[in-house]
Amino acid sequence: MKRGNAIDEHGVIGDLATVALVGLDGTIDFLCWPRFDSPTVFAGLLDHERGGSWQLAPLEGPELRRKQMYLADTNVLFTRFNQDGDGRTKQVDLMAVEDAQQRVVRVVEGVRGSVAHRMVCAPRFDYARASHRVEARSPHEVVFIPERGPKLRLRASVPLEIAGLDVHASFTVSAGESATFVLDADDTPAVTDLCQDSQATVDRTIAYWRRWLARSTYRGRWREMVHRSALMLKLLTSSEHGAIIAAPTFGLPEDAGGKRNWDYRYTWIRDAGFSQYALMRLGFTEEADAFMRWMADRAEHGRGDGSLEVMYRVDGSTCLDESELPHLRGYGGASPVRIGNAAHEQEQLDIYGALLDAVYLANKYGQPIGY
């Protein structure tokens, strides 16, 4: 596998259950599946040789130029590739929102000329600790079957080829043509027309994000930047539980090559309170109300003395024991790579002030809070 992307060379897509990082070169090199705090299936960001990734891009050329952006008012990511001034393609990456099935959809569209592409899907399950095998269902469908963890299915509008633990595809798109790839759970229903079904998913996802952002009441300066930040905060929110995680990643160093490489895929009471405040002041009171319900459950089903943990998993559980992944070399060689977080054992009394502030604001701007 080729050398990985820098941290700042990524866009982010998600479905309010988990998040994927998409590099400027078209590679998904970080994805926990199926939840924010689940084990990774792609962790090439932390080890581009062992971690696993999903590459999709034109064949490298001396004049291949890339540009990444979001479709306005959405979390749908576009990556444009210009090749030698003659070939141009657009890559659309998203995770389906409000679909019955959890899925990653990737579409390559020809804009000008003809451009040869390469796809390599190389998952590495359970933080790259579990082996797997690959089965072909048809020339356009394969299933990754790990020794532990959920199976994943890859479908494509172009022929797929199994190469050991990975799946490859080589194809060319010309202006007006497209190629579609969908990664989802193996138990999701099959469809008769993958391209048509995927386009419907793209349309629904775009509509969802624009409906959500239309609820914003913000009318101040830098509106586009504020809304982009709001969209990011929404991506870190669990639609199932109402919790807000601190970040979608683990193992990334605070300092280049350093050892402070913590796992932030959890809900800190303090940080989530700040995020809830930001969303609420922008008019997104439903998120604030959902977080307050989640918080009320923590208070009701927490410690016997009524105190709170510093942080929780998205579902409110407290199994956060810290461990290391010595087989991953770490981002830029920063090690150790850690999962779990030993800080959950700490007593941080400031969380109660942050929580009471969040409660006050939720009561003021959202649903009134009962006794």
Backbone torsions as a table, in degrees:
resi	resn	phi	psi	omega
1	MET	NA	149.9	-176.2
2	LYS	-81.2	168.4	-178.1
3	ARG	-60.9	144.3	-173.0
4	GLY	-79.5	173.1	177.6
5	ASN	-82.5	153.3	171.4
6	ALA	-72.1	160.0	-177.0
7	ILE	-56.4	-42.5	-175.5
8	ASP	-81.2	6.7	177.5
9	GLU	-106.0	45.0	-177.3
10	HIS	-136.7	144.7	162.4
11	GLY	-103.5	169.1	-175.4
12	VAL	-128.6	131.7	172.9
13	ILE	-125.5	156.8	-178.9
14	GLY	-168.3	171.7	-176.1
15	ASP	-131.6	21.1	179.7
16	LEU	69.2	17.6	171.4
17	ALA	-132.3	-32.2	175.4
18	THR	-155.8	178.3	-174.5
19	VAL	-139.1	144.1	172.8
20	ALA	-119.7	143.7	175.7
21	LEU	-102.5	127.8	-177.2
22	VAL	-114.2	118.5	-178.1
23	GLY	-74.6	162.9	179.1
24	LEU	-62.8	-21.6	178.2
25	ASP	-89.4	9.2	177.5
26	GLY	87.1	9.6	-177.4
27	THR	-97.9	129.0	167.2
28	ILE	-84.2	111.0	-175.8
29	ASP	-118.4	13.0	171.5
30	PHE	-156.1	123.5	176.4
31	LEU	-160.0	120.4	169.3
32	CYS	-93.5	136.1	-173.8
33	TRP	-136.8	132.0	6.1
34	PRO	-98.0	0.0	-175.3
35	ARG	-123.8	166.1	179.0
36	PHE	-51.2	-44.6	-173.9
37	ASP	-101.9	18.2	172.8
38	SER	-78.3	164.3	173.1
39	PRO	-61.4	157.0	179.9
40	THR	-77.3	151.7	163.4
41	VAL	-109.1	-24.6	172.0
42	PHE	-127.8	123.1	177.7
43	ALA	-139.7	34.1	178.9
44	GLY	-62.3	-21.5	176.1
45	LEU	-60.3	-30.8	-178.1
46	LEU	-96.4	-18.8	177.0
47	ASP	-165.8	99.9	-171.8
48	HIS	-70.4	-11.9	178.2
49	GLU	-94.1	-39.0	-173.8
50	ARG	-108.1	-21.3	-167.5
51	GLY	-75.5	-25.3	-177.5
52	GLY	95.7	146.1	-179.5
53	SER	-161.9	170.8	176.8
54	TRP	-130.6	98.9	-177.2
55	GLN	-89.0	137.4	175.9
56	LEU	-154.5	111.4	-176.0
57	ALA	-173.2	165.5	172.5
58	PRO	-61.6	155.7	172.5
59	LEU	-61.0	138.9	-175.7
60	GLU	-59.9	140.2	175.5
61	GLY	-140.6	164.4	-176.6
62	PRO	-65.6	-22.1	-176.6
63	GLU	-119.8	29.8	179.3
64	LEU	-79.3	116.2	-179.4
65	ARG	-112.1	144.2	-174.5
66	ARG	-128.1	147.0	174.0
67	LYS	-147.8	134.9	-176.7
68	GLN	-121.0	140.1	-178.9
69	MET	-158.1	165.3	173.9
70	TYR	-99.5	144.8	167.7
71	LEU	-61.5	134.5	-173.3
72	ALA	-49.4	132.5	173.9
73	ASP	64.3	27.5	179.1
74	THR	-142.5	172.7	168.6
75	ASN	-107.5	32.7	173.5
76	VAL	-95.1	124.6	-170.7
77	LEU	-100.4	133.8	174.5
78	PHE	-111.4	136.3	170.0
79	THR	-124.9	121.5	-179.5
80	ARG	-101.0	136.1	178.0
81	PHE	-121.5	123.4	174.3
82	ASN	-112.3	128.7	-174.5
83	GLN	-123.0	112.7	174.4
84	ASP	56.1	19.3	179.7
85	GLY	75.4	-4.8	-176.3
86	ASP	-109.0	-31.7	-177.6
87	GLY	-116.9	138.5	179.7
88	ARG	-143.0	132.4	176.2
89	THR	-132.6	159.1	176.8
90	LYS	-124.8	130.3	179.3
91	GLN	-110.7	127.7	-180.0
92	VAL	-108.1	125.4	178.9
93	ASP	-125.0	133.4	177.0
94	LEU	-159.4	164.2	168.1
95	MET	-114.7	135.0	-175.4
96	ALA	-65.8	135.3	176.9
97	VAL	-116.1	136.3	179.7
98	GLU	63.6	22.4	170.3
99	ASP	-90.5	159.5	177.3
100	ALA	-68.5	-27.5	-178.3
101	GLN	-116.0	143.1	175.3
102	GLN	-81.0	128.5	-176.2
103	ARG	-157.5	152.6	169.6
104	VAL	-105.4	127.2	-179.0
105	VAL	-115.7	130.0	178.9
106	ARG	-131.0	125.4	-177.8
107	VAL	-127.9	128.2	174.5
108	VAL	-103.5	125.0	-178.4
109	GLU	-118.4	131.6	176.2
110	GLY	-78.3	131.4	-179.5
111	VAL	-108.2	-43.3	-179.3
112	ARG	-152.9	139.4	178.8
113	GLY	68.7	-164.0	177.1
114	SER	-123.5	131.4	-174.4
115	VAL	-129.6	126.7	176.8
116	ALA	-80.0	135.1	-177.7
117	HIS	-123.2	161.4	176.2
118	ARG	-134.6	134.2	175.7
119	MET	-122.1	130.7	175.6
120	VAL	-133.6	112.0	176.6
121	CYS	-103.1	113.0	-173.6
122	ALA	-130.2	74.0	179.1
123	PRO	-71.2	150.6	174.5
124	ARG	-134.5	105.2	-166.7
125	PHE	-77.9	157.5	175.3
126	ASP	52.0	58.4	-179.9
127	TYR	57.9	34.3	-179.6
128	ALA	64.3	29.4	178.1
129	ARG	-107.0	-16.5	-175.1
130	ALA	-107.5	135.5	175.3
131	SER	-78.7	167.9	179.1
132	HIS	-154.7	168.3	172.7
133	ARG	-127.3	165.5	-176.6
134	VAL	-124.3	132.1	176.9
135	GLU	-120.2	138.8	175.9
136	ALA	-93.0	126.9	174.5
137	ARG	-91.7	-31.4	178.8
138	SER	-164.2	173.7	176.8
139	PRO	-60.0	-16.0	-177.0
140	HIS	-116.6	10.5	-176.8
141	GLU	-148.3	129.0	175.9
142	VAL	-132.7	160.6	178.4
143	VAL	-128.4	130.5	173.9
144	PHE	-93.1	123.6	-174.7
145	ILE	-118.9	100.9	-178.7
146	PRO	-81.8	160.7	176.5
147	GLU	-69.9	-21.4	170.9
148	ARG	-151.9	147.6	-177.5
149	GLY	102.5	170.5	-176.4
150	PRO	-72.2	144.3	173.7
151	LYS	-73.3	151.0	177.6
152	LEU	-125.0	142.9	178.6
153	ARG	-115.1	134.9	175.0
154	LEU	-115.9	124.3	175.7
155	ARG	-119.9	149.5	-176.6
156	ALA	-148.6	155.0	176.0
157	SER	-85.8	-3.7	176.3
158	VAL	-119.5	158.8	-178.6
159	PRO	-63.1	143.2	179.9
160	LEU	-110.4	149.2	-179.5
161	GLU	-131.7	126.8	178.2
162	ILE	-80.7	131.7	177.7
163	ALA	-132.6	87.6	-177.3
164	GLY	69.2	-119.0	179.4
165	LEU	-88.5	-5.1	-172.2
166	ASP	-114.4	170.6	176.0
167	VAL	-128.6	131.9	-177.3
168	HIS	-117.6	158.1	170.3
169	ALA	-151.9	138.1	173.7
170	SER	-122.2	131.8	-176.2
171	PHE	-157.8	164.5	177.8
172	THR	-125.6	135.1	174.9
173	VAL	-116.8	136.5	175.6
174	SER	-110.0	171.2	-179.2
175	ALA	-54.4	129.0	179.8
176	GLY	88.9	-8.8	178.7
177	GLU	-99.9	166.4	179.0
178	SER	-150.2	160.7	173.1
179	ALA	-133.9	135.8	-173.1
180	THR	-120.7	139.6	176.7
181	PHE	-133.5	135.9	-178.8
182	VAL	-133.3	126.9	175.4
183	LEU	-112.4	124.4	-179.4
184	ASP	-152.4	-177.3	178.0
185	ALA	-72.4	151.3	-175.7
186	ASP	-71.6	-15.6	-177.1
187	ASP	-92.5	7.1	179.2
188	THR	-82.1	147.6	-176.7
189	PRO	-63.3	146.8	175.9
190	ALA	-76.2	160.3	178.3
191	VAL	-124.7	155.0	-178.6
192	THR	-81.3	-30.6	-178.5
193	ASP	-131.0	99.2	-175.5
194	LEU	-62.2	-43.4	-177.6
195	CYS	-65.0	-44.3	179.9
196	GLN	-65.6	-42.9	178.8
197	ASP	-64.3	-41.3	-179.6
198	SER	-67.2	-38.4	177.7
199	GLN	-63.5	-37.7	176.1
200	ALA	-63.5	-37.9	176.6
201	THR	-64.7	-42.8	177.0
202	VAL	-59.1	-46.9	-178.0
203	ASP	-63.4	-42.6	179.7
204	ARG	-66.1	-38.9	-178.7
205	THR	-67.9	-43.1	176.4
206	ILE	-59.6	-45.9	-179.1
207	ALA	-63.0	-39.7	179.6
208	TYR	-60.5	-51.4	-176.1
209	TRP	-64.1	-36.5	179.9
210	ARG	-72.0	-35.4	174.0
211	ARG	-63.8	-42.4	-178.2
212	TRP	-64.2	-47.7	-176.6
213	LEU	-68.1	-25.4	179.2
214	ALA	-64.2	-16.8	177.9
215	ARG	-76.5	-9.8	-177.7
216	SER	-63.5	138.1	176.7
217	THR	-103.7	5.9	-175.9
218	TYR	-75.0	130.4	-179.9
219	ARG	-131.1	16.0	-176.2
220	GLY	-86.8	-163.0	-178.6
221	ARG	-72.7	162.1	176.9
222	TRP	54.4	39.5	-173.7
223	ARG	-58.2	-41.5	-178.9
224	GLU	-62.0	-41.9	180.0
225	MET	-69.1	-40.7	178.0
226	VAL	-62.2	-43.0	179.6
227	HIS	-67.0	-36.3	176.7
228	ARG	-63.3	-39.7	176.8
229	SER	-65.0	-39.5	178.2
230	ALA	-63.4	-41.6	178.0
231	LEU	-61.9	-36.1	177.9
232	MET	-68.6	-43.1	177.5
233	LEU	-60.9	-38.5	178.3
234	LYS	-63.4	-38.4	178.1
235	LEU	-61.4	-26.0	-179.0
236	LEU	-90.6	8.4	-177.9
237	THR	-104.2	134.0	177.5
238	SER	-84.1	117.7	178.5
239	SER	-68.7	-26.7	-179.1
240	GLU	-75.6	-40.2	-171.8
241	HIS	-111.2	-24.5	-177.1
242	GLY	90.2	-4.8	179.5
243	ALA	-74.4	154.6	178.6
244	ILE	-121.0	119.8	-178.1
245	ILE	-84.5	161.7	-178.9
246	ALA	-77.3	-38.5	179.6
247	ALA	-162.7	158.4	-177.5
248	PRO	-88.9	4.6	-170.8
249	THR	-123.4	166.1	170.4
250	PHE	-136.9	160.9	172.1
251	GLY	78.7	-1.8	178.7
252	LEU	-82.6	132.6	-171.7
253	PRO	-76.4	143.4	171.9
254	GLU	-68.5	-33.6	176.6
255	ASP	-128.4	142.6	-176.9
256	ALA	-53.6	124.6	178.3
257	GLY	74.1	6.7	-175.3
258	GLY	-83.4	-176.5	-177.2
259	LYS	-107.0	-3.9	-179.6
260	ARG	-87.3	76.7	-171.5
261	ASN	-117.9	77.6	-168.0
262	TRP	-91.8	164.8	178.0
263	ASP	-97.7	116.5	-175.5
264	TYR	-111.8	20.8	-175.7
265	ARG	-84.7	31.3	-175.1
266	TYR	-127.6	175.1	-178.4
267	THR	-102.4	108.8	171.8
268	TRP	-84.6	133.2	179.1
269	ILE	-56.6	-46.6	-176.7
270	ARG	-65.6	-52.5	-175.7
271	ASP	-63.9	-41.5	180.0
272	ALA	-65.1	-35.0	176.6
273	GLY	-62.3	-41.7	177.3
274	PHE	-64.5	-42.4	179.6
275	SER	-64.3	-41.2	178.7
276	GLN	-61.5	-40.3	178.4
277	TYR	-60.7	-45.6	-178.7
278	ALA	-62.1	-46.6	-179.6
279	LEU	-62.8	-41.0	-176.9
280	MET	-65.7	-40.7	-179.5
281	ARG	-70.3	-17.0	175.2
282	LEU	-90.1	-0.9	176.9
283	GLY	102.7	2.3	-177.4
284	PHE	-92.7	70.9	-174.4
285	THR	-75.4	-23.4	179.2
286	GLU	-62.8	-39.1	177.9
287	GLU	-64.8	-40.0	178.3
288	ALA	-64.3	-41.3	179.4
289	ASP	-65.6	-40.2	179.0
290	ALA	-65.0	-39.9	177.7
291	PHE	-65.6	-39.3	178.4
292	MET	-63.6	-37.0	176.0
293	ARG	-65.0	-42.3	177.2
294	TRP	-62.0	-41.8	-178.9
295	MET	-66.5	-38.6	178.0
296	ALA	-62.2	-37.3	176.4
297	ASP	-64.7	-37.2	178.9
298	ARG	-65.5	-40.0	179.7
299	ALA	-67.8	-36.9	-176.3
300	GLU	-77.4	-35.0	-174.7
301	HIS	-113.4	25.2	-177.7
302	GLY	-91.4	-148.2	-179.2
303	ARG	-62.0	155.2	-178.7
304	GLY	-64.7	-26.6	-178.4
305	ASP	-87.8	3.1	178.1
306	GLY	86.7	-4.9	179.7
307	SER	-76.5	165.1	-176.7
308	LEU	-114.0	153.9	170.3
309	GLU	-74.5	157.8	175.2
310	VAL	-66.2	-37.9	-176.6
311	MET	-146.9	163.4	-179.9
312	TYR	-142.0	160.6	166.2
313	ARG	-69.7	167.9	-176.3
314	VAL	-58.8	-37.5	-178.9
315	ASP	-82.7	3.7	178.4
316	GLY	92.4	-4.2	178.7
317	SER	-75.5	166.6	-171.8
318	THR	-124.0	22.0	177.0
319	CYS	-82.7	92.0	-173.3
320	LEU	-126.4	24.9	-177.8
321	ASP	-55.5	135.1	-175.4
322	GLU	-88.2	139.1	174.7
323	SER	-146.0	169.3	-177.6
324	GLU	-114.2	154.2	177.5
325	LEU	-115.4	81.2	-173.5
326	PRO	-67.9	-15.8	179.9
327	HIS	-78.0	-12.8	175.9
328	LEU	-97.5	129.8	-174.0
329	ARG	-74.9	-17.7	178.1
330	GLY	91.8	157.3	-179.9
331	TYR	-64.3	120.4	-178.5
332	GLY	61.6	22.4	-178.5
333	GLY	83.0	5.5	179.7
334	ALA	-73.6	120.3	-179.2
335	SER	-139.3	160.8	4.1
336	PRO	-80.5	156.4	171.3
337	VAL	-85.7	124.0	-174.9
338	ARG	-114.1	145.4	167.1
339	ILE	-125.1	154.4	-169.1
340	GLY	76.8	172.7	-177.0
341	ASN	-151.1	112.7	-177.6
342	ALA	-67.3	-13.0	179.6
343	ALA	-65.5	-13.8	179.5
344	HIS	-66.3	-15.2	178.1
345	GLU	-85.6	-7.4	-176.6
346	GLN	-78.6	158.0	169.6
347	GLU	-104.0	114.1	179.0
348	GLN	-122.1	98.4	-171.0
349	LEU	-69.9	-16.6	-179.3
350	ASP	-69.9	-14.3	-179.5
351	ILE	-63.0	-28.5	-177.7
352	TYR	-72.2	-36.3	175.9
353	GLY	-66.0	-44.7	178.4
354	ALA	-62.2	-38.8	-179.6
355	LEU	-68.1	-43.5	179.7
356	LEU	-64.1	-36.2	176.2
357	ASP	-63.2	-43.0	178.6
358	ALA	-64.1	-40.0	178.6
359	VAL	-62.4	-44.9	179.9
360	TYR	-59.8	-46.4	-178.0
361	LEU	-69.3	-37.8	177.5
362	ALA	-64.2	-38.0	177.7
363	ASN	-67.8	-34.1	-177.9
364	LYS	-76.7	-43.2	-172.3
365	TYR	-105.7	-20.7	-176.6
366	GLY	-111.3	-141.0	179.8
367	GLN	-75.6	135.8	175.9
368	PRO	-58.7	139.8	-177.0
369	ILE	-96.6	128.1	-179.0
370	GLY	-78.0	172.0	-179.2
371	TYR	-61.8	NA	NA
